[in-house]
Amino acid sequence: MPSVTARTDVLPQPTSPEQHRFHFLDALRGIAAILVVWRHAPPAFAHALEFPNSYMAVDFFFCLSGFVIAFSYEQRLRTSLTAGRFAVMRLTRLYPLAVLGTLIGIAEAVLPNLHSTTLFTGKFIREIVLGLMMVPYLTPYHPLALTYVLDGVLWTLFVELVANFLYAAMVRLRIAGSRVIALLAAASFALLVHERHAWGTFDIGSTVDTTHVALTRVGFSFFAGVLVYRLYKHRAPKGLTGSSAGLAALLLTTVFVAWLCAPAALTQPAVAEFATICVLFPLTVYLGARLSLRTRWNRVCAFLGTISYPVYVLHVPFLWFLTLNTSMRLAVSHASITTPVMLAFTLFTVIASWLAAQFYDTPVRRMLTKKFRRPSSSRPALAAVGT
């Protein structure tokens, strides 16, 4: 690939979706986000379209994050990109929508209590401040309940950022060799075996007494994703194109969706859970990265990639808005209409997420990127690898 000159006075930009060629992986990310919606929303819809196994989609996100972060940033972290600048870039990417989800959660807490004289208590103020900082809240309701009160899915972003920052620091310190990364993944796997035996499931991590499990989940899957990238880069595989790529994409999507939607009795035994996170997800990322789909399908994949993060971050606040209305709660509990209403809620979430991405997230990230650019410097430019 050709070299391009990178100015040191400009905030380095991640590899853009238009450049990275992993359109199919973007599509899987969007599909996985919708499956997560169908895990959290069904209790409000008389359990219509419920797929409880989709909690494992979080581990897929972690694995995909390791692959994409390594692909987009590793070379620059080895040369011109500092760990601090990397942290700014990651926060710029994740923070705007996380704040939007928290603000919606604040509105949902305030609206039913507008006439309450005890609304803005010290506890609620702490929830707001910590939520806006993307820091989990230690709630007094339970001494071991560490949670995001205003947007319940943000715990996964918190632990993912921990993995991101650790990885960046290791690369900058020149201690992120494949053997070290493999040792970290192996150590996390060993801890996962212990925790799976202790808890009987991987469907944990959002409370303070299971935070260590969340860290081991991200520790294994994220660094497994980094290793998948190293393998992909080392082998320099020839990708599949045309009809072969289409058939492979269809097969991978079918297996991926069918497994996450399969009966719990099939997918939730320990062996099945380990096979999912240790084999299915890394293999899916590796094979998916090799697919080059036709342009018309790339547009669909790009759409799914665009809505994936806002769907994931905003669907719980959207769902809480639904439960604020008593008549709506009664309507969606009526068995004859729960499935259509559930599908309508999913469609609303997708459309609202696309609008949020286009008219809020993208402009705000552009503004933050401009704001946090480095001041002009007389230092010489460095060479970076273009994609």
RAKATA-V327897 format. One line per field, one symbol per residue. ss: DSSP state (a for helix, b for strand, c for the rest). burial: + if it has 24 or more other C-alpha atoms within 12 Angstrom, else -. A space follows every 50 residues. Layout:
ss = ???
burial = ???
This chain:
ss = ccbbbbccccccccccaaaaccaaaaaaaaaaaaaaaaaacaaaaccccc caaaaaaaaaaaaaaaaaaaaaaaaaaaccccaaaaaaaaaaaaaaaaaa aaaaaaaaaaaccccccccccaaaaaaaaaaaccccbbcccccccbbccc cccaaaaaaaaaaaaaaaaaaacccccaaaaaaaaaaaaaaaaaaaaaac cccccccaaaaaaaaaaaaaaaaaaaaaaaaaaaaccccbbaaaaaaaaa aaaaaaaaaacccaaaaccaaaaaaaaaaaaaaaaaaaacbbccaaaaaa aaaaaaaaaaaaaaaaaaaaaaaacaaaaaaacccccaaaaaaaaaaaaa aaaaaaaaaaaaaaaaaaaaaccccccccccbbbbcc
burial = -------+-++++++-+--+++++++++++++++++++++++++++-+++ ++++++++++++++++++++++++++++-++++-++++++++++++++++ ++++++-+++---------------+++-+++++++++-------+++++ ++++++++++++++++++++++---+-+--++-+++-++-+++-++---- +++++++--++-++++++++++++++++++++------------++-++- -++--++-+++-----++-+-+++-++++++++++++++++++----+-- +++++++++++++++++++++++--------++----++-++--++-+++ -+++-++---++--+---+--------------+---
